[in-house]
Amino acid sequence: MNKMVVLFVLFSCFFPSLFAGEYDQLVLEASSRMLDSDYHAALELYRQAFIAEEGDIFDLYNAACAAAVCEDSDAAFMYLEKAANSILIEKEWLEEDEDLLSLHADNRWNAIVASIDSRMDSVLASLPEEHPEDPVIELPQPRLSSDVSVEEAMQNRRSFRFYEDSPLTITEISQLLWSAYGLSYPVENAPDFLRGGLRTAPSAGALYPLELYVVVRNVTDLDPGIYLYRSESHELILITGEDSWEEFSEAGFNQLHFETAAAAIVYSAVFERCTDKYGARGRERYVCMDLGHSAENVYLQAYALNIGTCAIGAFSDIALKQVIRMTRAEVPLYIMPLGKV
């Protein structure tokens, strides 16, 4: 069963009122039939839905899966070609999805895969080699104590997916970024790889492979846009002042977290910072360990600030990379929406 059906059914079960229209009712029923492996019934329901309304990308993808299992290759390719026009559809999904195995021997399959490759190459070529150096926004200095103990934060920390539609402050954003990857022990004349000193989160070999961005939707004294966190100086670098929240949400498959979150931290990694020293072990283990250390700091700090967050790993890598304007060397890893609970 492919992942898009699972996501669709999960959201629709929590929010049935969102699925009141004819199209939505049909695709909800189709998704349910696919979960029951009744692919013929699912395919017919998708066909009816697409008569009522132009198909959503992921509904088209699911319809292609149903058609492929039913050995209706013409319908499968028709739906798949429409879905694959979106940057949100990744080649790895197609190649790993068992529902689509019957299509692999068809020449049309190679054409779809090639078109996705071409689109990805085009996006990567449009990305910068390096981050900009300015404009720079100074952040308020972080506090180093609070009334919330570490023990209390560990006991009560939870993942929150729903937030008040209210602003955070730039001081709260500053505190969260510092907890995630801020400088805790400056080192004068430090080697280049150390980039200023030791940070709040441990790192294998002190190589610090992570990059952190904050996407702003509703933060006082900080305009909507996308910012890179420069941890060695506790500053933000403006990547774009455009309100990119809608595109950002789409890259995260419009999950419910994004509807009212005030901001989000986005993690990426430059794997070469680890692999140059540790080889494959750096890629397969150490970068992921570093990410876990930093993200847990965010969870604990968020609790102390009465802010909710939830680590998200479900997103389109290439779409997220494009909307954030990451450098070509970076690989997106995590999204952590932020909002008052």
MIFI-50569 format. One record per residue (C-alpha): x, y, z; residue number from 1. Coordinates in Angstrom, 1 decimal. Example, Ala and Ser with C-alpha at 12.3 -4.5 7.8 and 13.67 -1.06 7.14 Angstrom:
<marvexs>
marvex u = 12.3; v = -4.5; w = 7.8; num = 1
marvex u = 13.7; v = -1.1; w = 7.1; num = 2
</marvexs>
This chain:
<marvexs>
marvex u = 0.0; v = 0.0; w = 0.0; num = 1
marvex u = 1.5; v = 3.3; w = -1.0; num = 2
marvex u = 2.2; v = 6.1; w = 1.5; num = 3
marvex u = -0.1; v = 8.7; w = -0.1; num = 4
marvex u = -3.2; v = 6.6; w = 0.7; num = 5
marvex u = -2.2; v = 6.3; w = 4.3; num = 6
marvex u = -1.7; v = 10.1; w = 4.7; num = 7
marvex u = -5.0; v = 10.9; w = 3.0; num = 8
marvex u = -7.0; v = 8.5; w = 5.1; num = 9
marvex u = -5.3; v = 9.6; w = 8.3; num = 10
marvex u = -6.1; v = 13.2; w = 7.8; num = 11
marvex u = -9.6; v = 12.6; w = 6.6; num = 12
marvex u = -10.4; v = 10.4; w = 9.7; num = 13
marvex u = -9.4; v = 13.3; w = 12.0; num = 14
marvex u = -11.2; v = 15.9; w = 10.0; num = 15
marvex u = -14.2; v = 14.5; w = 8.2; num = 16
marvex u = -15.8; v = 17.9; w = 7.9; num = 17
marvex u = -13.1; v = 18.9; w = 5.5; num = 18
marvex u = -14.3; v = 16.3; w = 3.0; num = 19
marvex u = -17.8; v = 17.4; w = 2.3; num = 20
marvex u = -17.7; v = 17.9; w = -1.5; num = 21
marvex u = -18.5; v = 15.2; w = -4.1; num = 22
marvex u = -14.9; v = 15.0; w = -5.2; num = 23
marvex u = -13.6; v = 14.6; w = -1.6; num = 24
marvex u = -16.2; v = 12.0; w = -0.7; num = 25
marvex u = -15.3; v = 10.0; w = -3.8; num = 26
marvex u = -11.5; v = 10.0; w = -3.2; num = 27
marvex u = -12.0; v = 9.3; w = 0.5; num = 28
marvex u = -14.0; v = 6.2; w = -0.4; num = 29
marvex u = -11.5; v = 5.3; w = -3.0; num = 30
marvex u = -8.7; v = 5.5; w = -0.5; num = 31
marvex u = -10.7; v = 3.3; w = 1.9; num = 32
marvex u = -11.2; v = 0.7; w = -0.9; num = 33
marvex u = -7.4; v = 0.7; w = -1.6; num = 34
marvex u = -6.7; v = 0.0; w = 2.1; num = 35
marvex u = -9.0; v = -3.0; w = 1.7; num = 36
marvex u = -7.1; v = -4.0; w = -1.5; num = 37
marvex u = -10.3; v = -3.5; w = -3.6; num = 38
marvex u = -8.4; v = -1.8; w = -6.4; num = 39
marvex u = -11.1; v = -2.2; w = -9.1; num = 40
marvex u = -13.6; v = -0.4; w = -6.9; num = 41
marvex u = -11.0; v = 2.2; w = -6.0; num = 42
marvex u = -10.2; v = 2.9; w = -9.6; num = 43
marvex u = -13.8; v = 3.4; w = -10.6; num = 44
marvex u = -14.3; v = 5.8; w = -7.7; num = 45
marvex u = -11.2; v = 7.8; w = -8.8; num = 46
marvex u = -12.6; v = 7.9; w = -12.3; num = 47
marvex u = -15.8; v = 9.4; w = -11.0; num = 48
marvex u = -13.9; v = 11.9; w = -8.8; num = 49
marvex u = -11.9; v = 13.2; w = -11.8; num = 50
marvex u = -15.1; v = 13.8; w = -13.7; num = 51
marvex u = -16.4; v = 15.9; w = -10.8; num = 52
marvex u = -13.1; v = 17.8; w = -10.4; num = 53
marvex u = -9.6; v = 18.1; w = -11.7; num = 54
marvex u = -7.5; v = 15.5; w = -9.8; num = 55
marvex u = -5.2; v = 16.4; w = -6.9; num = 56
marvex u = -1.6; v = 15.3; w = -7.5; num = 57
marvex u = -1.6; v = 12.6; w = -4.8; num = 58
marvex u = -5.1; v = 11.4; w = -5.8; num = 59
marvex u = -3.8; v = 11.0; w = -9.3; num = 60
marvex u = -0.8; v = 9.1; w = -8.1; num = 61
marvex u = -3.1; v = 6.8; w = -6.0; num = 62
marvex u = -5.3; v = 6.3; w = -9.1; num = 63
marvex u = -2.3; v = 5.3; w = -11.1; num = 64
marvex u = -1.4; v = 2.7; w = -8.5; num = 65
marvex u = -4.9; v = 1.3; w = -8.5; num = 66
marvex u = -4.9; v = 1.1; w = -12.3; num = 67
marvex u = -1.5; v = -0.5; w = -12.4; num = 68
marvex u = -2.6; v = -3.3; w = -10.0; num = 69
marvex u = -5.7; v = -3.7; w = -12.2; num = 70
marvex u = -3.4; v = -4.1; w = -15.2; num = 71
marvex u = -5.0; v = -1.1; w = -16.9; num = 72
marvex u = -1.7; v = 0.3; w = -18.0; num = 73
marvex u = -3.2; v = 3.1; w = -20.2; num = 74
marvex u = -5.1; v = 4.5; w = -17.3; num = 75
marvex u = -2.1; v = 4.1; w = -15.0; num = 76
marvex u = 0.2; v = 6.1; w = -17.3; num = 77
marvex u = -2.4; v = 8.7; w = -18.0; num = 78
marvex u = -2.8; v = 9.4; w = -14.3; num = 79
marvex u = 0.9; v = 9.0; w = -13.5; num = 80
marvex u = 2.0; v = 11.4; w = -16.2; num = 81
marvex u = -0.4; v = 14.1; w = -14.8; num = 82
marvex u = 0.9; v = 13.5; w = -11.3; num = 83
marvex u = 4.5; v = 13.4; w = -12.3; num = 84
marvex u = 4.3; v = 16.9; w = -13.7; num = 85
marvex u = 4.6; v = 18.1; w = -10.1; num = 86
marvex u = 7.9; v = 18.5; w = -8.4; num = 87
marvex u = 6.3; v = 16.8; w = -5.4; num = 88
marvex u = 6.4; v = 13.4; w = -7.0; num = 89
marvex u = 9.8; v = 11.9; w = -6.6; num = 90
marvex u = 11.5; v = 9.2; w = -8.7; num = 91
marvex u = 12.3; v = 7.0; w = -5.6; num = 92
marvex u = 8.6; v = 6.7; w = -4.8; num = 93
marvex u = 7.9; v = 5.4; w = -8.3; num = 94
marvex u = 10.8; v = 3.0; w = -8.3; num = 95
marvex u = 10.0; v = 1.6; w = -4.8; num = 96
marvex u = 6.2; v = 1.4; w = -5.0; num = 97
marvex u = 5.2; v = -2.2; w = -5.5; num = 98
marvex u = 1.8; v = -1.2; w = -6.9; num = 99
marvex u = 3.6; v = 0.2; w = -10.0; num = 100
marvex u = 5.8; v = -2.8; w = -10.7; num = 101
marvex u = 3.7; v = -3.9; w = -13.7; num = 102
marvex u = 4.5; v = -0.7; w = -15.5; num = 103
marvex u = 8.3; v = -1.0; w = -15.4; num = 104
marvex u = 8.7; v = -2.9; w = -18.6; num = 105
marvex u = 6.7; v = -0.3; w = -20.6; num = 106
marvex u = 8.7; v = 2.3; w = -22.5; num = 107
marvex u = 6.4; v = 5.0; w = -21.1; num = 108
marvex u = 7.8; v = 4.2; w = -17.7; num = 109
marvex u = 11.3; v = 5.2; w = -18.7; num = 110
marvex u = 10.0; v = 8.4; w = -20.2; num = 111
marvex u = 8.3; v = 9.4; w = -17.0; num = 112
marvex u = 11.4; v = 8.6; w = -14.9; num = 113
marvex u = 13.5; v = 10.6; w = -17.4; num = 114
marvex u = 11.2; v = 13.6; w = -17.1; num = 115
marvex u = 11.5; v = 13.5; w = -13.3; num = 116
marvex u = 15.3; v = 13.3; w = -13.6; num = 117
marvex u = 15.4; v = 16.2; w = -16.0; num = 118
marvex u = 13.2; v = 18.4; w = -13.7; num = 119
marvex u = 15.3; v = 17.6; w = -10.7; num = 120
marvex u = 18.5; v = 18.4; w = -12.6; num = 121
marvex u = 17.0; v = 21.8; w = -13.6; num = 122
marvex u = 16.0; v = 22.6; w = -10.0; num = 123
marvex u = 19.5; v = 21.6; w = -8.6; num = 124
marvex u = 21.2; v = 23.8; w = -11.3; num = 125
marvex u = 19.1; v = 26.8; w = -10.2; num = 126
marvex u = 20.2; v = 26.5; w = -6.5; num = 127
marvex u = 23.1; v = 28.5; w = -5.2; num = 128
marvex u = 26.6; v = 27.2; w = -4.5; num = 129
marvex u = 26.9; v = 29.3; w = -1.3; num = 130
marvex u = 24.7; v = 31.1; w = 1.1; num = 131
marvex u = 24.4; v = 34.9; w = 0.9; num = 132
marvex u = 26.4; v = 36.9; w = 3.5; num = 133
marvex u = 23.7; v = 39.5; w = 4.1; num = 134
marvex u = 21.4; v = 41.1; w = 5.0; num = 135
marvex u = 21.9; v = 40.2; w = 8.6; num = 136
marvex u = 19.4; v = 40.4; w = 11.4; num = 137
marvex u = 20.7; v = 40.4; w = 14.9; num = 138
marvex u = 18.8; v = 38.1; w = 17.3; num = 139
marvex u = 18.1; v = 38.9; w = 21.0; num = 140
marvex u = 20.6; v = 37.2; w = 23.3; num = 141
marvex u = 19.4; v = 33.9; w = 24.7; num = 142
marvex u = 18.7; v = 33.5; w = 28.4; num = 143
marvex u = 20.7; v = 30.9; w = 30.2; num = 144
marvex u = 18.2; v = 30.0; w = 33.0; num = 145
marvex u = 14.5; v = 29.6; w = 33.5; num = 146
marvex u = 11.9; v = 28.4; w = 36.1; num = 147
marvex u = 11.5; v = 25.1; w = 34.2; num = 148
marvex u = 13.9; v = 22.3; w = 35.1; num = 149
marvex u = 15.4; v = 19.9; w = 32.6; num = 150
marvex u = 13.6; v = 17.1; w = 34.5; num = 151
marvex u = 10.2; v = 18.8; w = 34.2; num = 152
marvex u = 10.8; v = 19.4; w = 30.4; num = 153
marvex u = 11.8; v = 15.8; w = 29.8; num = 154
marvex u = 8.7; v = 14.5; w = 31.7; num = 155
marvex u = 6.2; v = 16.7; w = 30.0; num = 156
marvex u = 7.6; v = 17.1; w = 26.5; num = 157
marvex u = 5.2; v = 15.9; w = 23.8; num = 158
marvex u = 4.7; v = 16.4; w = 20.1; num = 159
marvex u = 2.1; v = 18.9; w = 19.3; num = 160
marvex u = 0.4; v = 19.1; w = 15.8; num = 161
marvex u = -2.1; v = 21.8; w = 16.5; num = 162
marvex u = -1.3; v = 25.4; w = 17.6; num = 163
marvex u = -3.0; v = 28.6; w = 18.4; num = 164
marvex u = -3.2; v = 30.9; w = 15.4; num = 165
marvex u = -1.2; v = 33.6; w = 17.2; num = 166
marvex u = 2.3; v = 35.1; w = 16.8; num = 167
marvex u = 5.5; v = 34.0; w = 18.4; num = 168
marvex u = 8.1; v = 36.6; w = 19.3; num = 169
marvex u = 11.5; v = 37.1; w = 17.9; num = 170
marvex u = 12.9; v = 36.5; w = 21.4; num = 171
marvex u = 11.2; v = 33.1; w = 21.4; num = 172
marvex u = 12.6; v = 32.3; w = 18.0; num = 173
marvex u = 16.1; v = 33.4; w = 19.2; num = 174
marvex u = 15.9; v = 31.1; w = 22.2; num = 175
marvex u = 14.8; v = 28.1; w = 20.1; num = 176
marvex u = 17.5; v = 28.5; w = 17.5; num = 177
marvex u = 20.2; v = 28.9; w = 20.2; num = 178
marvex u = 19.0; v = 25.8; w = 22.0; num = 179
marvex u = 19.1; v = 23.9; w = 18.7; num = 180
marvex u = 22.6; v = 24.8; w = 17.5; num = 181
marvex u = 23.7; v = 28.0; w = 19.2; num = 182
marvex u = 27.3; v = 28.7; w = 20.3; num = 183
marvex u = 27.8; v = 27.6; w = 23.9; num = 184
marvex u = 31.6; v = 27.7; w = 24.1; num = 185
marvex u = 33.4; v = 30.2; w = 21.8; num = 186
marvex u = 36.9; v = 29.1; w = 20.7; num = 187
marvex u = 39.3; v = 31.8; w = 19.5; num = 188
marvex u = 41.3; v = 31.1; w = 16.4; num = 189
marvex u = 39.3; v = 27.9; w = 16.0; num = 190
marvex u = 39.9; v = 25.6; w = 13.0; num = 191
marvex u = 37.6; v = 26.3; w = 10.1; num = 192
marvex u = 35.5; v = 23.1; w = 10.6; num = 193
marvex u = 34.6; v = 24.2; w = 14.1; num = 194
marvex u = 33.1; v = 27.5; w = 12.8; num = 195
marvex u = 33.5; v = 29.6; w = 15.9; num = 196
marvex u = 33.3; v = 27.1; w = 18.8; num = 197
marvex u = 31.2; v = 24.4; w = 20.5; num = 198
marvex u = 27.5; v = 24.4; w = 20.3; num = 199
marvex u = 24.5; v = 23.5; w = 22.5; num = 200
marvex u = 24.1; v = 20.1; w = 20.7; num = 201
marvex u = 27.0; v = 17.6; w = 20.5; num = 202
marvex u = 28.4; v = 16.7; w = 17.2; num = 203
marvex u = 30.7; v = 13.8; w = 16.0; num = 204
marvex u = 34.2; v = 15.2; w = 15.8; num = 205
marvex u = 32.7; v = 18.7; w = 16.4; num = 206
marvex u = 32.2; v = 18.9; w = 12.7; num = 207
marvex u = 28.6; v = 20.3; w = 12.9; num = 208
marvex u = 27.2; v = 19.2; w = 9.6; num = 209
marvex u = 23.7; v = 20.7; w = 10.1; num = 210
marvex u = 22.3; v = 23.9; w = 8.7; num = 211
marvex u = 19.2; v = 25.5; w = 10.3; num = 212
marvex u = 16.6; v = 27.8; w = 8.6; num = 213
marvex u = 13.6; v = 29.4; w = 10.1; num = 214
marvex u = 10.5; v = 29.9; w = 7.9; num = 215
marvex u = 8.5; v = 32.8; w = 9.3; num = 216
marvex u = 4.7; v = 33.1; w = 9.0; num = 217
marvex u = 3.7; v = 35.1; w = 12.1; num = 218
marvex u = 6.5; v = 36.4; w = 14.3; num = 219
marvex u = 6.5; v = 39.8; w = 16.0; num = 220
marvex u = 9.5; v = 42.0; w = 14.9; num = 221
marvex u = 10.5; v = 39.5; w = 12.2; num = 222
marvex u = 9.0; v = 39.8; w = 8.7; num = 223
marvex u = 7.6; v = 36.8; w = 6.9; num = 224
marvex u = 10.2; v = 35.1; w = 4.8; num = 225
marvex u = 13.0; v = 32.5; w = 5.0; num = 226
marvex u = 16.1; v = 33.0; w = 7.1; num = 227
marvex u = 19.4; v = 31.0; w = 7.6; num = 228
marvex u = 20.6; v = 30.8; w = 11.2; num = 229
marvex u = 24.2; v = 31.7; w = 11.6; num = 230
marvex u = 25.0; v = 30.0; w = 14.9; num = 231
marvex u = 28.5; v = 31.3; w = 15.4; num = 232
marvex u = 27.3; v = 34.9; w = 15.6; num = 233
marvex u = 23.6; v = 34.2; w = 16.7; num = 234
marvex u = 22.2; v = 36.0; w = 13.7; num = 235
marvex u = 19.8; v = 35.4; w = 10.9; num = 236
marvex u = 20.7; v = 35.9; w = 7.2; num = 237
marvex u = 17.7; v = 36.8; w = 5.1; num = 238
marvex u = 17.3; v = 34.3; w = 2.2; num = 239
marvex u = 14.1; v = 35.7; w = 0.9; num = 240
marvex u = 11.7; v = 38.3; w = 2.2; num = 241
marvex u = 8.8; v = 36.8; w = 0.2; num = 242
marvex u = 6.0; v = 35.1; w = 2.1; num = 243
marvex u = 6.7; v = 31.6; w = 1.0; num = 244
marvex u = 4.6; v = 29.8; w = 3.6; num = 245
marvex u = 2.1; v = 28.4; w = 1.0; num = 246
marvex u = 4.9; v = 26.9; w = -1.1; num = 247
marvex u = 6.6; v = 25.6; w = 2.1; num = 248
marvex u = 3.4; v = 24.0; w = 3.2; num = 249
marvex u = 3.0; v = 22.3; w = -0.2; num = 250
marvex u = 6.5; v = 20.9; w = 0.0; num = 251
marvex u = 5.4; v = 19.4; w = 3.4; num = 252
marvex u = 2.3; v = 17.9; w = 1.7; num = 253
marvex u = 0.0; v = 20.5; w = 3.3; num = 254
marvex u = 0.0; v = 18.6; w = 6.6; num = 255
marvex u = -2.2; v = 20.0; w = 9.3; num = 256
marvex u = 0.7; v = 21.3; w = 11.3; num = 257
marvex u = 1.2; v = 24.2; w = 8.8; num = 258
marvex u = -2.3; v = 25.6; w = 9.0; num = 259
marvex u = -1.7; v = 27.6; w = 12.2; num = 260
marvex u = 2.0; v = 27.3; w = 13.0; num = 261
marvex u = 3.7; v = 30.7; w = 13.4; num = 262
marvex u = 7.1; v = 29.5; w = 12.1; num = 263
marvex u = 9.1; v = 26.4; w = 11.5; num = 264
marvex u = 12.7; v = 25.3; w = 11.8; num = 265
marvex u = 14.1; v = 23.5; w = 8.8; num = 266
marvex u = 17.1; v = 21.3; w = 9.2; num = 267
marvex u = 19.5; v = 20.3; w = 6.4; num = 268
marvex u = 22.9; v = 18.7; w = 6.4; num = 269
marvex u = 26.1; v = 19.0; w = 4.4; num = 270
marvex u = 27.1; v = 15.4; w = 4.6; num = 271
marvex u = 30.6; v = 16.0; w = 3.3; num = 272
marvex u = 31.5; v = 17.7; w = 6.6; num = 273
marvex u = 31.2; v = 14.3; w = 8.2; num = 274
marvex u = 32.0; v = 11.9; w = 5.3; num = 275
marvex u = 35.4; v = 13.5; w = 4.6; num = 276
marvex u = 36.5; v = 12.2; w = 7.9; num = 277
marvex u = 34.3; v = 9.3; w = 8.7; num = 278
marvex u = 33.3; v = 8.0; w = 5.3; num = 279
marvex u = 30.0; v = 6.1; w = 5.0; num = 280
marvex u = 29.6; v = 5.9; w = 8.8; num = 281
marvex u = 29.3; v = 9.7; w = 8.8; num = 282
marvex u = 26.4; v = 9.6; w = 6.4; num = 283
marvex u = 24.7; v = 6.6; w = 7.8; num = 284
marvex u = 25.0; v = 7.3; w = 11.5; num = 285
marvex u = 26.7; v = 10.5; w = 12.7; num = 286
marvex u = 24.7; v = 13.1; w = 10.8; num = 287
marvex u = 21.5; v = 11.4; w = 12.0; num = 288
marvex u = 22.8; v = 11.4; w = 15.6; num = 289
marvex u = 23.6; v = 15.1; w = 15.4; num = 290
marvex u = 20.1; v = 15.8; w = 14.1; num = 291
marvex u = 18.5; v = 13.9; w = 17.0; num = 292
marvex u = 20.6; v = 15.8; w = 19.6; num = 293
marvex u = 19.6; v = 19.1; w = 18.2; num = 294
marvex u = 16.0; v = 18.4; w = 17.7; num = 295
marvex u = 15.5; v = 17.1; w = 21.2; num = 296
marvex u = 17.0; v = 20.4; w = 22.5; num = 297
marvex u = 14.3; v = 22.2; w = 20.5; num = 298
marvex u = 11.6; v = 20.0; w = 22.1; num = 299
marvex u = 12.8; v = 20.7; w = 25.6; num = 300
marvex u = 13.2; v = 24.4; w = 25.0; num = 301
marvex u = 9.8; v = 24.6; w = 23.3; num = 302
marvex u = 8.2; v = 23.1; w = 26.4; num = 303
marvex u = 9.9; v = 25.6; w = 28.7; num = 304
marvex u = 8.5; v = 28.4; w = 26.4; num = 305
marvex u = 4.9; v = 26.9; w = 26.2; num = 306
marvex u = 5.5; v = 26.4; w = 22.5; num = 307
marvex u = 4.5; v = 23.3; w = 20.7; num = 308
marvex u = 6.5; v = 21.5; w = 18.0; num = 309
marvex u = 6.5; v = 18.2; w = 16.1; num = 310
marvex u = 9.4; v = 16.7; w = 14.1; num = 311
marvex u = 8.3; v = 16.1; w = 10.5; num = 312
marvex u = 10.1; v = 13.8; w = 8.1; num = 313
marvex u = 7.4; v = 13.5; w = 5.4; num = 314
marvex u = 8.1; v = 16.1; w = 2.7; num = 315
marvex u = 9.4; v = 16.3; w = -0.9; num = 316
marvex u = 13.1; v = 16.7; w = -0.6; num = 317
marvex u = 13.5; v = 18.6; w = -3.9; num = 318
marvex u = 10.5; v = 20.8; w = -3.4; num = 319
marvex u = 11.6; v = 21.7; w = 0.1; num = 320
marvex u = 15.2; v = 22.3; w = -1.1; num = 321
marvex u = 13.9; v = 24.6; w = -3.8; num = 322
marvex u = 11.5; v = 26.7; w = -1.6; num = 323
marvex u = 14.1; v = 27.1; w = 1.2; num = 324
marvex u = 16.8; v = 27.9; w = -1.5; num = 325
marvex u = 19.3; v = 25.6; w = 0.1; num = 326
marvex u = 22.7; v = 25.2; w = -1.5; num = 327
marvex u = 23.3; v = 22.3; w = -3.8; num = 328
marvex u = 25.4; v = 20.5; w = -1.2; num = 329
marvex u = 22.6; v = 20.4; w = 1.4; num = 330
marvex u = 20.2; v = 17.5; w = 2.0; num = 331
marvex u = 16.9; v = 18.4; w = 3.8; num = 332
marvex u = 16.3; v = 16.3; w = 6.9; num = 333
marvex u = 13.6; v = 17.7; w = 9.2; num = 334
marvex u = 10.9; v = 20.3; w = 9.6; num = 335
marvex u = 9.8; v = 21.4; w = 13.1; num = 336
marvex u = 6.7; v = 23.6; w = 13.0; num = 337
marvex u = 6.4; v = 26.0; w = 16.0; num = 338
marvex u = 3.3; v = 27.5; w = 17.6; num = 339
marvex u = 1.7; v = 28.4; w = 20.9; num = 340
marvex u = -0.2; v = 25.5; w = 22.5; num = 341
</marvexs>
